[in-house]
Amino acid sequence: MRFWLILLFVSSLLLADHVQWQSDFEKARAQAVQEKKGLMIFLIAGNDKVAIKMLSHSFRDQSYIACINKNYVSILIQKGQSSSYPIELLYTLTYPSLFFLDNQELFTKETLSGYITAKTLEKHLDCRSVR
């Protein structure tokens, strides 16, 4: 019985629409340049429960997820992580923060900080459902 519950949970995660996160800024930026996409960077502080809740609510099973994956290379960065990212460009004192850049690292939208609801993100992205 337990096996089937775990299998059901894992399969529901695999079938869910979710943002395709990357963790290496330089590789993600190179991909964005090659695919002519923007960058969406989610900066979190450590093991932040607010950010984890946002990842499961605002970045999964929403109508705009396909739009994000189509138009952005998404990067999840943890404050102080060892891999390189432009900390001077993405400087903030508020976590979590969501940045939108073009592939040349120029801001394209206002930064969102704190708890970002699905409704706020959908309005900010100005995407129509792309399913």
C-alpha positions, 0 to 999 in steps of 0.5 A: 500500500505504501509503495503505491502511495509513493508511486502515485505521489512521484508520478503526480510530480512528474506530470505537473507543470513546473518551471525548469530551474537551473542552478549554474548562472553562466550555463543558463545565460549561455543557453538564454543567448543561444535560444534568444530567451530572457533570464528569470532569476529566483534568489533565495536565502538558505533553507527559506520556508517562504521560498520553498512554499512559493516554489510549490505554489507559484511555480508549479501547476499554474497557467503561466508555467508554459509561458515562463519555460518558453520565454525564460531560462530560469535560475534558482540561486541560493544566497552565498552559493559557491558557484558564480553569479553577478551578485552586484547586479542581483544585490538585495536585502530582501529574500526571496527576490525574483529578477527578470533580465534579458540575455545581456543581463539588462533588467526587463521587468521590475524585481519582485520581492517577498512572498510572490503569489501566483496572481501577482506573478501572472499579472507581472508576466503578462502572459496568456495561457500557453498550454 
